[in-house]
Amino acid sequence: MKQRARFSRTAVVGGAALALVLSLSGCGEDSDAADGDTIHVLVYGDAANKVEKELVATFNKTSKVKAVLDTIPGADYQAKLQTIINSKQAPDVFFNWGGGSIKPFVDAGLLLPLDSFIAKDPDLKAKFLPSVFNSAVVDGTAYGVPMRGTQPVLLFNNGKVLKKAGVEPPKTWDDLLAAVEALKADGVTPIALGGGDRWPTLMWFEYLYDRIAGPDLFQKALDGDKDAWASPDSRKALAKIRELVDAGAFGTNYDSVKFTDQGSPTLLATGRAGFELMGSWEYSTQQDAHPEFARSDLGYSAFPSVEGGKGDQANIVGNTNNFYSVLKKTKHPQAVAAFLKLMYSDQFVKAQLGIGNLPTTTNTEGLLDTAASPEFAKFQYDMVKAAPAFQLSWDQAYPQSAATAMYQSLQQFFNGSMDEDAFIKAMQALPTS
C-alpha cells in the first residue's frame, strides 16, 4: 500500500505536451464514441492525485470520450478494489503495483492484455525502463503501463532533531543503535512507525532480510521454498528486529499510530521523532502537509549496512513502480490507449518530478533538473540506477490472498506476542500462488 514529495511548484501543460495530446486525440477515439461517453480511472487516494487530476484534465481537453478520476483513500484501496473489480462499479483503468497485486485478476480473466496497444504504439513499452515495465508482465503478457514513479524505501530524518541530539544519519547498524540511545536520551521517539497500518512495519523486515541474507532468500521463499524462512539467516534477521524493538527504537505506542492518517509523518515533522523508514512518497506527504519542514529539515539516507551480512549495502527494497491496468470489459479501449500515452509524455515526467516522484521513463534523466527538488530527484535516481537488487515489497510480490496473514504475523512478532518459531511457521504457511 504504498505510495505511495508534494512541492509548491506545480507542473503546467506546456506547448509540446499539449501538442502531444492533440496528436493523440485524432487516432485515439473509438469509432462509435459519442459525446458524454466516459472512461473511469481509479487511483489510490493520496497527495499524488494532483498530477492524476492534471493529466485527466489534459486528456479531456481533446478527447470525445472523457476520463473521470475516481479515488479510494489509501488505507482502504486494496480491500475496496477487490470488492468492485468484478462488479458494475469496476473502473476502466485502475492503479496497482504490478506483480502479485494483479495476477489474481489476470487468472480470473478480468484484465485486457496490452499487446495490441503496444503493437500500435511501441512507445507504450519502449519509453519505460525494461526492468520496471516487466514488473507488470504476467506469463509473458503485458498487463500494465507504468505511472507515477519508482518508490524505493529510504530512511528519512528530521535534521533539526538529529543535530540537537548530536546524531548523524546512520551508515551501519551499530550507528543506528547508537542513534536510538542518543535520541531517547534527548526525549524523543527515535523512529516513527505507523504500526497501526501494519505495512510500514514490513519495511524493517524487508531491509534486514536483504542486508543479512541478500535478495535470494526472499526469492526462494516466494518460489515456494518453505525452508528459506527457517534458515539461519532468517533467524539472524529476526534477531536484529527484536534487538531494535527491545532497544525502544519505536517507543511503546506504535501500534496505535498510522501513516495513512498522517500520524507517523507528523511525529517526524513536529520533532517528536528522529527517523521514519518509508517509501519515497514520504517526501510528497511531508510537502503536502508540512511544506516548511520538507523544505528546511527533511533529510534522507540509504538503509544502513549490517556487519557480516550477505546483502549489498546498495540493494534497495520498495515498489518498482505503480501501474495502470485495463479492465477487459471497457467499452472504449482506443480512448484508454490514448490516455495511457500520456504516461510517457514530458508533461507527465515534469509533473511527477514536481511532486517528488521519480518516473521510470527513458526521458527522465534529462529532466531531473526540472524537479522542484533536483537534489532529492537525483539522489533517488542514482540510488535506483546503482542498486544491484531492487526487492519488490513482500505484500506486492506475494498474492493478495497472503496479505492479511502476513501483516498479522509481522505485527505480532514486532510487538512480542509471537515468537520466532511461530513467525517462521506463519510465513511458511503463506500461499505463494
Salt bridges, closest charged atoms under 4 A:
ASP30 OD2 - HIS332 ND1 3.62
ASP37 OD2 - HIS332 NE2 3.61
ASP46 OD1 - ARG148 NH2 2.88
GLU52 OE2 - ARG148 NE 2.63
ASP70 OD2 - HIS40 ND1 2.72
ASP107 OD2 - LYS103 NZ 3.07
GLU181 OE2 - LYS184 NZ 3.41
ASP186 OD2 - LYS164 NZ 3.22
ASP210 OD2 - ARG211 NH1 3.15
ASP233 OD2 - LYS310 NZ 2.77
GLU243 OE1 - LYS240 NZ 3.84
ASP246 OD1 - ARG242 NH1 3.62
ASP288 OD1 - LYS50 NZ 3.99
GLU292 OE1 - ARG295 NH2 2.99
ASP297 OD2 - LYS160 NZ 3.94
GLU365 OE2 - LYS385 NZ 3.95
ASP369 OD1 - LYS378 NZ 2.60
ASP395 OD1 - LYS2 NZ 2.13
GLU420 OE2 - ARG235 NH1 2.49
ASP421 OD1 - ARG235 NH1 2.94
